[in-house]
Amino acid sequence: MIYLDHSATTAVDPRALEAMSPFWTEAYGNPSSIYGLGRRAAAALEDARTRIARVLNCQPAEIVFTGCGTESDNLALRGVALAQAARGRRHLITTPIEHHAVLHTAADLAERFDCDVTYVPVDRHGLVDPAAVAAAIRPDTALISVMLANNEVGTIEPVAEIAALARARGIPFHTDAVQAGGYLALDVQALNVDLLALSAHKFYGPKGVGLLYMRRGLRLQPAQTGGSQERNRRAGTENVPYVVGMARALEIAQAEREVETARLSALRDRLTSGLLARIPGAELTGHPTRRLPGHVSLVIRGVEAEPMLIALDLAGVAASSGSACASGSPTPSHVLTAMGYDPQAALGALRLTLGRENTEADVEFVIERLPGIVSRIRGKQGNG
Ligand SMILES: Cc1ncc(COP(=O)(O)O)c(C=O)c1O
């Protein structure tokens, strides 16, 4: 199988797996316990926090461990919005191309907590204009949230620029960095952000663990009530093995980032140009240059994603689409429609995301096979 869906998830790095292994049956203590077994778990947790803080260039105490990227985004948005609402600020700014973890949370805050949300439009490449964000700011703006890199089209947003203008006005700024974890610099000082969400399974760590960087002094209402874990910001016994695995995976991904970025960018560019040259009606979506290194996203006119994904699967290629296909009634991607694609074109979205195990041979195989798949489907559909 050729796995081309690294934006969906990645395999666990064996080095991360090895780091996790003592914490299942040997060092299984509860980090809150005072005896030796508990202290060993607590030390591992704090060691992981310190290692991650080094990557993010922040204080260990500014990191909150969570159960996934979705939880981190929820905690950031709801936690800050509710804390700010208590001070009379109820306006949120975000973009229409965010992950549902952000969009559905913003919608919930609007519906149930009387927040007012401004969605700053994006251009054809999915890029947010910092000046448009600046223009949307109001005296009651409580939080701005703009993702670092988009999951569907790979566009890298000008986060440092937007965060700087939020900082100048004293407005908390959150970025969903889930797709950027293994590929972009995560220095929160250089990015100027107050909150940053990550998820381990996107950078060769385990699924079901994430983190939220939260700048010291920021007020946040916790989502859960319970114990005093994570300095009262996220109650619940910490998942020590997963946190240890996440820290190791992040260190490795960031240490290997430059070399891997160069390799993946070359594969990405070859895959893109090979497919565009051989498939009439195919168009690259997202920004042509400001994009994640392994990320290829296309719309292919006159074809729907589902038969393409099934044919690719039969050919041994795991890929995905920008749209969520629910039992025969596909919905066009909210990202592509926000970028100005008509719903019909958006239904032909294909996402091929490269990662560590991919080779030039994988790329050549897809360039060889996909054009035939597309013309067969077009033939069957009688429109091309
Ligand atoms: C941009 C973005 N944000 C958030 C998430 C959610 O992360 P998790 O799967 O860890 O909940 C994803 C996952 O696809 C994502 O791509």
The ligand as a MOL file (V3000), in Angstrom:
LIG
                    3D

  0  0  0     0  0            999 V3000
M  V30 BEGIN CTAB
M  V30 COUNTS 16 16 0 0 0
M  V30 BEGIN ATOM
M  V30 1 C -6.2730 21.6190 11.4630 0
M  V30 2 C -6.7660 20.5660 12.4060 0
M  V30 3 N -7.2120 20.9260 13.6100 0
M  V30 4 C -7.6600 20.0320 14.4980 0
M  V30 5 C -7.6790 18.6920 14.2090 0
M  V30 6 C -8.2000 17.7300 15.2210 0
M  V30 7 O -7.1750 16.9810 15.8130 0
M  V30 8 P -7.4970 15.6080 16.5600 0
M  V30 9 O -7.7070 14.5830 15.5070 0
M  V30 10 O -6.2910 15.3150 17.3860 0
M  V30 11 O -8.6880 15.8430 17.4030 0
M  V30 12 C -7.2360 18.2620 12.9500 0
M  V30 13 C -7.3080 16.8230 12.5750 0
M  V30 14 O -7.5200 16.4710 11.4560 0
M  V30 15 C -6.7620 19.2220 12.0220 0
M  V30 16 O -6.3260 18.8700 10.8200 0
M  V30 END ATOM
M  V30 BEGIN BOND
M  V30 1 1 1 2
M  V30 2 1 2 3
M  V30 3 2 2 15
M  V30 4 2 3 4
M  V30 5 1 4 5
M  V30 6 1 5 6
M  V30 7 2 5 12
M  V30 8 1 6 7
M  V30 9 1 7 8
M  V30 10 2 8 9
M  V30 11 1 8 10
M  V30 12 1 8 11
M  V30 13 1 12 13
M  V30 14 1 12 15
M  V30 15 2 13 14
M  V30 16 1 15 16
M  V30 END BOND
M  V30 END CTAB
M  END
